[in-house]
């Protein structure tokens, strides 16, 4: 999943980047409100972590502009401000969740995973698509009750496809959401990894390739 991390505290931003990347997120990091507003308007993210006290443009204004432009990605506000009217301003601007500093990194990860799955229409952390069962919090995969061991990158790819079961996901979209900035759409790395995942799942039909369109897990929605 691709996350936009907007935090101007360099030490905290580095720590969050490492934590998010270690948990399987592809992280795009920015440190000021103006760039954050632009990136959120022009690029596609699964979720955003947004500080309120930013240089250039404050976080509430960034969020307001995203929502006014129709950007619907879930946004978790991360800030040292704990007063009720600050929280109210953030939620009124379109925030989906709010976490006050200091916080436990694992709580941030749990909240982000919940936002991502709910935005994709999943209430439970255990997602099912045909014979595939994915525990999004634990990072565990089973097929018909059989545990499947995947590498971190394979898990990122399968997780994105299962979160969007019933949708045809293009190769470019998949690459952009599971890799950090710099993904080369001409590369065949996605196809290689899809092949490995299919072999580990034990049934090539669980991930279908639709020529010229992309990949599909589950039945295509009407």
N, C-alpha and C positions, 0 to 999 in steps of 0.2 A: 504494500500500500504506500502511496506517495503522500508525504506530509510536508506542509510548508511551515517551517519553524521560524517565528519572528520574535527575536530576543536580542536586545542590544548589550546585555551583560555578557562579555566575551567568555568569562570562565563558566558561567551557567550554560551559555549556548553550547560550548564545547562538550560539557558533561551531558547535556540533553541530547546532542547529536550522537554521541557515542552510545547512550542508552537506547535511543530510538533505532539506530542502525543495528545494534546488537539484538534487538527484538524483531528485526525483519522489516522495518520501515525503510523506504527510500526517502532520504531527507534532503530537502532544499532549504538552505538556511540564509536568512537575510537579517539585517541589523537596524534598518530604519523604516519608518512608516511609509515614505514615498515609494520606495522600491517594493515594499510589501503590498501596497495598494495596486501597483502595476502588475506584479507577478500574479496576484490573486485574480486580477481581471483578465489576464491574457493566457494563463496556463491552467491545466486541469489537475486538481489535487483531490485526494480522497478525504483529507481532513487538514485543519490548520491549528497550530498552537500559536496564540497571539498575545504578546505582552501589551499592556495598556500604556505604560510610560515609555514612548519611543521618540527618538529624534526625528525631525522632519514633519511628521504627522502622528498624532496620538492614535492609540489603538482603537478607541471607540469610533473615531472618524474613518479610519481604515475600514472597519467592519460595516459601518453605515454605507460607505460607497460600494463595497462588495454587494451588499444586499440590494441596494438601489439599482445596481446593474444586473440583478438577477442571479448572482453567484450563490449557489445553494449548498456548497460544501459545508459540512459540520465544522464549527469553530469552538475550540476550547480556549477560554481566556485564562491566561496565566499571569498573575500579578501579585505585588506586595500589598495592594490596596484591599483592605478588608471591611471598609465601611459599607453599610447597606446601600447608600445612594450610588456608590461606585458599581456595585453589583447590579443594581437596578438599571443604571445607564448601559451597562454591557448587554444585559438581556434585552433591553428595549431596542438596542442597535442590531440585535440578531444573533447573540451568542447562544450556543447550545449547552454549554457547561462552563463552570468557573472553578478554578483551583487557586488557592491562596498560598503564596510562598511564606515560609518554607514548606516543602511537601516531600512525600516519599516517592522516589522514581517509579516504583511499582504501581502506585495509585494512578499516576499519570498514564502509564501504559494501559492499565485496565480501563480507565475512562476513555482513552482514545479508541481502543478496540471496540468498546461498546458503542461509541458514536459511529464508527465505520460500519459495523454490522447493522445498526438500526437504520442508518441512511440507505443501506442496501435492502432493507425490508426484513431483517432477521432479528427477532426478539431474544432468542436464546443464543448463548455462546457456542452451543453445539449445532453446527450447520450440516444439513444433509442434502445431497444431490445424487439421486439414484442410490447406488451401492456405496457411495463415498460418504464417510462421516468425518467431519473436521471439528475438533475442539479448538476454537480460535484463541482461547486464553492460554491453554496448555501447549498449543502447537502440535497436537497429536492427530494422526490420520489413521483411519481404519477403512477397510473395504470388506463388506459383509462380515464385520466383526474381527477381521484379521488385521493386526497392526502393520503399518507400512512405514518403513524408515526412509525419510527423505533428507537430502542436504538442505541447508538453510535457503539456498537459492531456489531449489525445487519446491520447497514449502511456500516460498513467496509466490511463485507462479500458480501453484495449485490453489492456494488460499484466495488469490484474486479471482480465479475462475469460479471457484465454489461460491464466493460472496456474490458473484454475478451470474449464478446458474440461470439458464434460460435465455441469456443474452449471448449474441455472437460478439466476441471480443477480438478486435483486429490485432494483428501482430504488433503494429506500432503502438497502439494503446496499451497493450500488455507490457511492452518494453518500457514505456514511459512511466508506468506505475509500479514496476518492480525494480527498476534500476535508478541510481542517482543520476544527476545531470551528466550528459555525455553519452547516452545510449545511441548506438549507431543503428538506424533502422535497416541498413543494408546487411547487417551482420546476420548469420544464421544461428546465433547462439540460442535464440528462443526455440527454434525447431529442434536443436540438439537436446535441449533440456526437456522439452515436451516429450520427445522420444524416450528419454530415460524415465520420466515420470510414468508414462504408459506402461513400460516394462515392469516397473515396481508395483503399479496398481494391479497388474496381472490381467487386464482387460483393455486392449487398445480402444474399444468403443466407448469407454468412460469419458475420454476427451476426444471429441470429433473435430476434424479439420474440414471446414467448408471452403472449398477452393475460391480464392479471390476475396473472401470475406473475413476469415479468421478462425477462432477456436470456440467450441461450444461444449459446456458441461451441462448435462440434463437435457430436457426437451426444450426446443425453442419456443419461447412465448409467442402467442398469436399477436 
